[in-house]
């Protein structure tokens, strides 16, 4: 999927995260989290896996995490990409 515009998904409430997506010439993931030392690698892995499933190869992905579970991270990344992409994701990519 190609990111053509900026988009947001999520909140900055406890146990959630805010995902910001913008067009960019390469794939860059920035993670800001209060629990980065303990779970930063896991958060990054969930984001990378989700982007791979959606076939995202370029874009700036900024994650502001407030303790979200993996399923919430996946859902928020999916919806932010869907809002920012030129085409809509197929259901098989989201499952």
N, C-alpha and C positions, 0 to 999 in steps of 0.2 A: 504494500500500500504506500502511496506517495502522500506525504503531508504537504498540503497546499496553503494552510492558514493556521493561525494560532487557535488553541482551544484549551479549556480547563475542564477538570472533573474532580469532584470531591470537596472536602472541607478541611479546615484546620482544627476541627474538634478532636477531642481525645478518642483514640482507637480508630482514627480515619487518616486520610492523607489527601493532599492536594497535588494533582498531576497537571503540569503545564507542558504543552506541546507546541513547538514552533518549527517552521521550515528551517533547514540548516543544510549545508553542503555535505556533511558527513553525519554519522550516528554518534551522538554524544549524550551520555546519561549523567546527570548530576543528582546526587542524593544528599538531602539534608535531613538528619534524623536525630532525635534525642537519644535513641538507642543504637546509634551507628556502631559503636564498639562491639556490642553483643550481636546485633542482627544485620549489620550493614551488608555483609556478603550475601546473606539469604535474601534480603530485599533486592539487591542487584540481580541475583540469579532469577528471581521471580519476574522482574521487569524484563530482563534479557530473553527469558523463555517466552513471555507473552509477545514481545516485539517480533521474535523469530516466527512464532505461530501466525502472526498477522503479516509477515513478510515486509516489515518496516526496515529499510536499509539506510535511510537518511532522516535526520531530524534532531532537534534539541529536546530532550525529555528531562524535565526538572521535577523531582519528587521532594515534597515537603511532608515527611512522615511524622505522625503523632502516635505511633504504636499500632498501626494497622496489621491485621492478620493477612496471611498470604492470599486468601480468597478475595479480600477487599482490595489488595494491591492489584491483583489481576483484573478485577472488575473496573476499577478506576482507570487503569491504563487502557483497557479495551475501549471504554466509552470516550476517553480523551482522544484516542487515535481515530475512532469512528467520527467524531465531530470535526477533526482536522483534515481528514483524508479526502482525496479526490473521488474515490469510490467507496461504497459501503462494504463492510466485512461480510463474508459469507458465514452462516451459522456454524459450519464445520470448522472454521478458524477459531471461533469463540469458545468451543467446547473443549 
